[in-house]
Amino acid sequence: MNKKISIDLSLMDENKGTGSAGSQVYYLTHQVSKLTSHLELHPKDYSSQRGLWKLLGKRKRLSIYLSDKNPTLYNKVIKNLSIRGLKGR
């Protein structure tokens, strides 16, 4: 079950590595998809639902930060991951 995640190198800043906001959004999106598929099989797993909401909140905060600091990278991340953008931004 330990799969390695291949992070798109174009989403990372040159000096930050995997700690950059773009790569963190990518990783969180992967985690969200795993939890979503788990919850489809186990709809009453409320602790996993809470974990999913926490991950979505963290991804949203990182997306807000990224859209403020580097809008071109933000647009690239949103497009590559096929996730919705922020409302009103």
TIMI-2910 file (N, C-alpha, C, CB; in pm, 1 decimal, decimal comma, always signed):
<rs>
+----------+----------+----------+----------+----------+----------+----------+----------+----------+----------+----------+----------+------+
!      n_x !      n_y !      n_z !     ca_x !     ca_y !     ca_z !      c_x !      c_y !      c_z !     cb_x !     cb_y !     cb_z ! resn !
+----------+----------+----------+----------+----------+----------+----------+----------+----------+----------+----------+----------+------+
!    +81,0 !   -118,5 !     +0,0 !     +0,0 !     +0,0 !     +0,0 !    +85,8 !   +125,6 !     +0,0 !    -92,4 !     -0,6 !   +118,5 !  Met !
!   +215,9 !   +112,5 !    +21,0 !   +303,8 !   +227,4 !    +18,7 !   +344,7 !   +257,9 !   -124,1 !   +426,8 !   +203,5 !   +106,5 !  Asn !
!   +268,8 !   +344,1 !   -187,6 !   +301,4 !   +384,7 !   -323,1 !   +379,6 !   +514,3 !   -316,8 !   +173,8 !   +400,7 !   -409,5 !  Lys !
!   +477,0 !   +526,7 !   -405,5 !   +549,2 !   +651,9 !   -414,1 !   +469,1 !   +747,0 !   -501,6 !   +692,6 !   +630,8 !   -470,2 !  Lys !
!   +467,4 !   +871,6 !   -463,0 !   +395,8 !   +972,7 !   -538,7 !   +495,8 !  +1044,1 !   -626,9 !   +321,5 !  +1072,5 !   -445,3 !  Ile !
!   +470,1 !  +1046,5 !   -755,1 !   +557,6 !  +1119,9 !   -844,6 !   +505,8 !  +1263,0 !   -855,1 !   +565,2 !  +1051,8 !   -984,9 !  Ser !
!   +583,0 !  +1353,7 !   -800,6 !   +542,3 !  +1493,7 !   -799,2 !   +590,6 !  +1558,6 !   -927,6 !   +598,2 !  +1568,2 !   -674,2 !  Ile !
!   +502,3 !  +1630,3 !   -991,7 !   +536,3 !  +1701,7 !  -1113,4 !   +638,0 !  +1809,8 !  -1078,5 !   +409,6 !  +1762,8 !  -1180,5 !  Asp !
!   +757,9 !  +1801,0 !  -1136,2 !   +864,9 !  +1892,7 !  -1099,8 !   +835,7 !  +2035,8 !  -1140,9 !   +993,7 !  +1848,1 !  -1161,8 !  Leu !
!   +746,7 !  +2055,9 !  -1235,1 !   +714,3 !  +2192,2 !  -1275,1 !   +632,0 !  +2263,4 !  -1169,2 !   +639,7 !  +2192,0 !  -1407,0 !  Ser !
!   +576,2 !  +2189,0 !  -1071,5 !   +496,3 !  +2250,4 !   -966,4 !   +581,7 !  +2296,7 !   -849,7 !   +391,4 !  +2153,7 !   -917,8 !  Leu !
!   +709,4 !  +2263,5 !   -851,0 !   +795,4 !  +2298,0 !   -739,0 !   +880,3 !  +2419,9 !   -772,7 !   +884,7 !  +2179,4 !   -701,2 !  Met !
!   +907,6 !  +2499,9 !   -672,3 !  +1004,6 !  +2607,4 !   -687,8 !  +1143,6 !  +2545,0 !   -690,5 !   +992,0 !  +2713,3 !   -572,9 !  Asp !
!  +1238,6 !  +2615,3 !   -751,0 !  +1371,5 !  +2558,2 !   -767,2 !  +1439,4 !  +2534,0 !   -632,6 !  +1457,4 !  +2649,6 !   -853,0 !  Glu !
!  +1425,0 !  +2625,5 !   -538,6 !  +1499,7 !  +2617,3 !   -413,6 !  +1422,6 !  +2550,2 !   -301,2 !  +1540,2 !  +2754,0 !   -370,4 !  Asn !
!  +1294,3 !  +2527,7 !   -315,6 !  +1212,6 !  +2479,3 !   -204,9 !  +1196,2 !  +2328,2 !   -202,4 !  +1078,4 !  +2543,0 !   -210,7 !  Lys !
!  +1203,1 !  +2260,8 !   -315,8 !  +1184,9 !  +2116,2 !   -318,4 !  +1041,3 !  +2077,9 !   -289,8 !  +1276,8 !  +2049,5 !   -218,5 !  Gly !
!  +1022,8 !  +1972,9 !   -212,3 !   +888,6 !  +1923,6 !   -185,2 !   +816,2 !  +2006,7 !    -80,5 !   +894,7 !  +1780,3 !   -140,8 !  Thr !
!   +882,9 !  +2104,2 !    -20,5 !   +819,2 !  +2190,0 !    +78,2 !   +746,3 !  +2307,1 !    +17,1 !   +920,2 !  +2240,0 !   +174,3 !  Gly !
!   +756,0 !  +2323,1 !   -114,1 !   +689,6 !  +2436,4 !   -178,3 !   +538,5 !  +2418,8 !   -174,4 !   +737,5 !  +2452,4 !   -323,3 !  Ser !
!   +469,2 !  +2528,8 !   -180,7 !   +323,0 !  +2525,3 !   -171,2 !   +262,3 !  +2445,3 !   -286,1 !   +265,8 !  +2667,8 !   -170,6 !  Ala !
!   +318,8 !  +2457,2 !   -405,6 !   +266,4 !  +2383,6 !   -520,5 !   +274,3 !  +2233,6 !   -502,1 !   +340,7 !  +2422,5 !   -644,9 !  Gly !
!   +387,1 !  +2186,0 !   -453,4 !   +401,0 !  +2041,9 !   -434,1 !   +316,7 !  +1993,5 !   -316,6 !   +547,8 !  +2005,1 !   -411,9 !  Ser !
!   +297,8 !  +2077,9 !   -214,3 !   +211,6 !  +2039,3 !   -103,2 !    +66,2 !  +2027,7 !   -147,6 !   +223,7 !  +2140,1 !    +10,8 !  Gln !
!    +22,2 !  +2119,5 !   -234,1 !   -114,2 !  +2111,2 !   -287,5 !   -128,8 !  +1983,0 !   -369,0 !   -147,8 !  +2236,0 !   -374,8 !  Val !
!    -26,3 !  +1948,4 !   -445,1 !    -29,0 !  +1825,3 !   -523,9 !    -41,9 !  +1704,2 !   -432,3 !    +97,8 !  +1813,5 !   -610,8 !  Tyr !
!    +39,6 !  +1699,5 !   -325,6 !    +36,8 !  +1587,1 !   -232,7 !    -98,0 !  +1578,6 !   -160,7 !   +150,5 !  +1599,7 !   -130,8 !  Tyr !
!   -150,3 !  +1692,8 !   -116,4 !   -279,0 !  +1693,4 !    -47,5 !   -391,3 !  +1647,2 !   -139,6 !   -309,7 !  +1832,7 !     +6,4 !  Leu !
!   -384,0 !  +1683,5 !   -267,1 !   -484,7 !  +1639,6 !   -363,2 !   -481,2 !  +1487,8 !   -377,5 !   -462,5 !  +1707,1 !   -500,0 !  Thr !
!   -360,8 !  +1431,3 !   -375,7 !   -348,9 !  +1285,3 !   -382,2 !   -411,9 !  +1221,8 !   -258,0 !   -199,9 !  +1243,0 !   -395,0 !  His !
!   -385,9 !  +1278,3 !   -140,7 !   -442,6 !  +1226,6 !    -16,7 !   -594,9 !  +1238,0 !    -17,3 !   -384,3 !  +1301,4 !   +103,7 !  Gln !
!   -646,6 !  +1348,9 !    -69,5 !   -791,8 !  +1370,3 !    -76,5 !   -855,5 !  +1264,7 !   -165,2 !   -824,4 !  +1512,0 !   -129,7 !  Val !
!   -792,7 !  +1233,4 !   -277,3 !   -851,1 !  +1132,6 !   -367,0 !   -849,9 !   +994,6 !   -301,4 !   -774,3 !  +1128,4 !   -501,0 !  Ser !
!   -744,5 !   +962,4 !   -225,2 !   -741,1 !   +834,0 !   -155,1 !   -851,5 !   +826,1 !    -49,9 !   -604,0 !   +812,5 !    -89,4 !  Lys !
!   -869,0 !   +933,8 !    +27,3 !   -972,4 !   +933,9 !   +130,8 !  -1112,1 !   +930,8 !    +70,2 !   -957,5 !  +1056,4 !   +220,3 !  Leu !
!  -1129,4 !   +997,6 !    -42,0 !  -1259,6 !   +998,4 !   -108,0 !  -1297,7 !   +858,3 !   -153,9 !  -1258,9 !  +1094,7 !   -227,0 !  Thr !
!  -1201,7 !   +786,4 !   -211,1 !  -1232,3 !   +650,5 !   -255,2 !  -1259,2 !   +559,4 !   -135,2 !  -1116,7 !   +594,2 !   -340,1 !  Ser !
!  -1190,9 !   +583,4 !    -23,7 !  -1217,5 !   +505,5 !    +97,7 !  -1358,7 !   +531,8 !   +148,8 !  -1114,5 !   +539,1 !   +207,2 !  His !
!  -1399,3 !   +659,3 !   +146,3 !  -1531,2 !   +695,3 !   +199,0 !  -1644,8 !   +647,9 !   +109,2 !  -1540,4 !   +845,4 !   +217,2 !  Leu !
!  -1617,0 !   +622,2 !    -17,8 !  -1719,5 !   +564,2 !   -103,6 !  -1752,8 !   +421,6 !    -59,0 !  -1673,3 !   +565,0 !   -250,3 !  Glu !
!  -1653,1 !   +351,0 !     -7,7 !  -1675,6 !   +215,3 !    +41,1 !  -1726,1 !   +212,9 !   +185,1 !  -1547,7 !   +134,9 !    +30,6 !  Leu !
!  -1687,7 !   +313,3 !   +263,5 !  -1721,9 !   +318,4 !   +405,0 !  -1786,1 !   +453,0 !   +437,2 !  -1596,6 !   +295,2 !   +492,9 !  His !
!  -1912,1 !   +473,1 !   +400,9 !  -1974,0 !   +605,9 !   +414,7 !  -1995,5 !   +650,9 !   +558,9 !  -2105,4 !   +606,7 !   +344,2 !  Pro !
!  -1994,2 !   +559,9 !   +655,1 !  -2017,3 !   +599,5 !   +793,7 !  -1888,6 !   +611,2 !   +874,8 !  -2109,3 !   +500,6 !   +859,8 !  Lys !
!  -1775,8 !   +616,7 !   +807,6 !  -1646,6 !   +633,0 !   +875,1 !  -1626,5 !   +781,9 !   +903,0 !  -1528,2 !   +574,7 !   +788,3 !  Asp !
!  -1677,9 !   +825,3 !  +1015,5 !  -1682,1 !   +968,0 !  +1046,1 !  -1544,8 !  +1024,7 !  +1079,7 !  -1776,4 !   +993,1 !  +1160,8 !  Tyr !
!  -1455,6 !   +945,1 !  +1132,1 !  -1321,8 !   +996,0 !  +1160,1 !  -1246,7 !  +1023,2 !  +1029,2 !  -1243,1 !   +895,9 !  +1247,8 !  Ser !
!  -1270,1 !   +941,1 !   +928,6 !  -1209,1 !   +967,0 !   +798,3 !  -1272,3 !  +1089,3 !   +732,7 !  -1223,1 !   +844,3 !   +706,7 !  Ser !
!  -1401,8 !  +1109,4 !   +755,9 !  -1466,8 !  +1230,3 !   +703,4 !  -1403,6 !  +1354,7 !   +763,8 !  -1618,5 !  +1228,2 !   +732,5 !  Gln !
!  -1377,8 !  +1349,1 !   +894,9 !  -1316,0 !  +1463,5 !   +961,6 !  -1175,7 !  +1487,9 !   +905,7 !  -1310,1 !  +1440,7 !  +1114,5 !  Arg !
!  -1101,4 !  +1379,1 !   +883,3 !   -968,6 !  +1391,9 !   +824,7 !   -973,1 !  +1452,3 !   +685,5 !   -901,0 !  +1257,3 !   +819,6 !  Gly !
!  -1074,8 !  +1413,6 !   +608,8 !  -1090,5 !  +1469,1 !   +474,5 !  -1117,2 !  +1618,8 !   +480,9 !  -1204,4 !  +1398,1 !   +399,9 !  Leu !
!  -1204,3 !  +1661,1 !   +572,9 !  -1233,6 !  +1803,3 !   +586,0 !  -1109,4 !  +1882,1 !   +627,7 !  -1346,0 !  +1824,8 !   +687,4 !  Trp !
!  -1027,5 !  +1823,0 !   +715,0 !   -905,0 !  +1890,2 !   +757,3 !   -808,1 !  +1905,0 !   +640,6 !   -838,4 !  +1813,2 !   +871,9 !  Lys !
!   -795,0 !  +1799,8 !   +559,1 !   -706,9 !  +1806,4 !   +442,6 !   -755,4 !  +1909,9 !   +342,6 !   -697,1 !  +1669,9 !   +375,4 !  Leu !
!   -888,4 !  +1915,4 !   +322,5 !   -942,9 !  +2012,7 !   +228,3 !   -919,0 !  +2155,4 !   +277,2 !  -1092,8 !  +1988,4 !   +207,1 !  Leu !
!   -929,1 !  +2176,1 !   +408,0 !   -902,3 !  +2308,6 !   +463,5 !   -757,3 !  +2349,4 !   +447,2 !   -939,8 !  +2312,5 !   +609,5 !  Gly !
!   -667,5 !  +2255,4 !   +469,9 !   -525,2 !  +2283,8 !   +453,8 !   -492,3 !  +2313,6 !   +308,0 !   -440,8 !  +2166,1 !   +504,1 !  Lys !
!   -551,7 !  +2235,0 !   +217,8 !   -527,5 !  +2257,9 !    +74,7 !   -581,6 !  +2394,1 !    +31,8 !   -592,3 !  +2146,0 !     -9,7 !  Arg !
!   -695,4 !  +2433,7 !    +89,1 !   -751,9 !  +2564,1 !    +55,6 !   -661,9 !  +2677,3 !   +105,7 !   -892,8 !  +2578,1 !   +115,1 !  Lys !
!   -611,0 !  +2663,9 !   +228,2 !   -521,9 !  +2767,5 !   +281,4 !   -394,9 !  +2777,9 !   +199,0 !   -486,9 !  +2738,6 !   +427,5 !  Arg !
!   -338,7 !  +2664,4 !   +158,1 !   -219,2 !  +2666,7 !    +74,1 !   -249,8 !  +2725,7 !    -63,5 !   -161,8 !  +2525,3 !    +59,3 !  Leu !
!   -368,3 !  +2698,1 !   -116,0 !   -406,6 !  +2754,7 !   -245,7 !   -420,8 !  +2906,0 !   -237,4 !   -537,7 !  +2692,5 !   -294,8 !  Ser !
!   -477,2 !  +2955,5 !   -128,5 !   -489,1 !  +3099,8 !   -109,5 !   -351,2 !  +3163,3 !   -103,7 !   -568,2 !  +3131,8 !    +18,6 !  Ile !
!   -261,2 !  +3102,2 !    -27,4 !   -124,6 !  +3152,6 !    -17,5 !    -58,0 !  +3153,8 !   -154,0 !    -43,0 !  +3068,0 !    +80,5 !  Tyr !
!    -73,3 !  +3044,5 !   -226,6 !     -8,7 !  +3032,3 !   -357,0 !    -66,2 !  +3131,9 !   -456,8 !    -23,7 !  +2890,3 !   -410,4 !  Leu !
!   -197,0 !  +3154,9 !   -451,6 !   -257,3 !  +3249,6 !   -545,7 !   -212,7 !  +3392,2 !   -516,0 !   -410,3 !  +3240,2 !   -540,6 !  Ser !
!   -184,1 !  +3422,1 !   -388,1 !   -136,8 !  +3555,5 !   -353,0 !     +9,8 !  +3575,4 !   -389,1 !   -157,1 !  +3580,5 !   -205,2 !  Asp !
!    +93,2 !  +3474,7 !   -366,0 !   +237,8 !  +3487,9 !   -384,0 !   +284,2 !  +3460,6 !   -526,7 !   +308,7 !  +3394,7 !   -290,6 !  Lys !
!   +222,5 !  +3363,0 !   -593,9 !   +268,7 !  +3324,0 !   -726,8 !   +148,7 !  +3281,3 !   -811,8 !   +373,6 !  +3209,1 !   -717,5 !  Asn !
!    +75,6 !  +3378,8 !   -868,9 !    -47,1 !  +3345,5 !   -943,3 !    -23,7 !  +3256,4 !  -1065,5 !   -114,5 !  +3472,2 !   -987,8 !  Pro !
!    +91,6 !  +3268,2 !  -1130,6 !   +115,0 !  +3183,8 !  -1247,9 !   +131,3 !  +3037,5 !  -1207,4 !   +239,3 !  +3231,7 !  -1324,5 !  Thr !
!   +204,4 !  +3013,9 !  -1099,5 !   +219,2 !  +2876,3 !  -1050,2 !    +86,4 !  +2823,3 !   -998,9 !   +325,4 !  +2869,4 !   -938,9 !  Leu !
!     +7,6 !  +2908,5 !   -934,4 !   -124,9 !  +2868,6 !   -886,5 !   -212,0 !  +2821,1 !  -1002,0 !   -193,2 !  +2985,0 !   -813,3 !  Tyr !
!   -215,8 !  +2898,7 !  -1109,7 !   -296,4 !  +2860,4 !  -1226,7 !   -246,2 !  +2730,3 !  -1288,8 !   -294,5 !  +2972,3 !  -1331,8 !  Asn !
!   -115,1 !  +2711,4 !  -1289,1 !    -57,4 !  +2589,4 !  -1343,3 !    -96,2 !  +2468,0 !  -1257,8 !    +95,5 !  +2602,2 !  -1352,0 !  Lys !
!    -92,1 !  +2484,4 !  -1125,2 !   -127,0 !  +2375,8 !  -1033,6 !   -273,7 !  +2338,8 !  -1049,8 !    -97,5 !  +2415,6 !   -887,3 !  Val !
!   -361,0 !  +2439,3 !  -1053,7 !   -505,0 !  +2415,1 !  -1067,0 !   -535,3 !  +2342,4 !  -1198,0 !   -583,4 !  +2548,2 !  -1060,4 !  Ile !
!   -468,1 !  +2385,4 !  -1303,8 !   -491,9 !  +2323,5 !  -1434,3 !   -440,6 !  +2179,3 !  -1438,8 !   -425,1 !  +2406,0 !  -1544,5 !  Lys !
!   -318,6 !  +2155,7 !  -1385,6 !   -259,6 !  +2021,5 !  -1390,4 !   -334,4 !  +1921,4 !  -1303,2 !   -114,6 !  +2027,2 !  -1347,4 !  Asn !
!   -388,6 !  +1967,2 !  -1190,3 !   -456,4 !  +1876,1 !  -1098,5 !   -604,8 !  +1863,3 !  -1128,3 !   -437,5 !  +1922,5 !   -956,4 !  Leu !
!   -656,6 !  +1947,4 !  -1215,0 !   -799,7 !  +1947,3 !  -1249,7 !   -886,6 !  +1964,4 !  -1126,9 !   -837,5 !  +1818,0 !  -1321,6 !  Ser !
!   -851,8 !  +2064,0 !  -1044,8 !   -933,1 !  +2096,0 !   -928,3 !   -989,2 !  +2235,4 !   -946,3 !   -851,1 !  +2085,5 !   -796,9 !  Ile !
!  -1097,7 !  +2263,4 !   -874,0 !  -1159,3 !  +2394,3 !   -884,5 !  -1070,1 !  +2500,8 !   -824,2 !  -1295,0 !  +2394,8 !   -816,9 !  Arg !
!  -1078,2 !  +2619,5 !   -881,7 !  -1004,6 !  +2731,6 !   -826,8 !  -1080,6 !  +2793,1 !   -711,6 !   -977,2 !  +2835,8 !   -933,9 !  Gly !
!  -1022,3 !  +2895,8 !   -654,8 !  -1084,2 !  +2965,1 !   -542,2 !  -1195,7 !  +3056,2 !   -591,9 !   -979,2 !  +3046,1 !   -463,6 !  Leu !
!  -1298,8 !  +3072,1 !   -511,5 !  -1408,2 !  +3160,6 !   -549,0 !  -1364,3 !  +3305,6 !   -534,4 !  -1533,2 !  +3132,9 !   -463,2 !  Lys !
!  -1397,8 !  +3386,7 !   -633,0 !  -1371,2 !  +3529,1 !   -625,9 !  -1225,4 !  +3566,3 !   -640,2 !  -1421,4 !  +3581,6 !   -498,8 !  Gly !
!  -1143,2 !  +3478,0 !   -692,3 !  -1001,3 !  +3511,1 !   -711,1 !   -962,3 !  +3489,5 !   -854,4 !   -911,9 !  +3427,4 !   -619,0 !  Arg !
+----------+----------+----------+----------+----------+----------+----------+----------+----------+----------+----------+----------+------+
</rs>
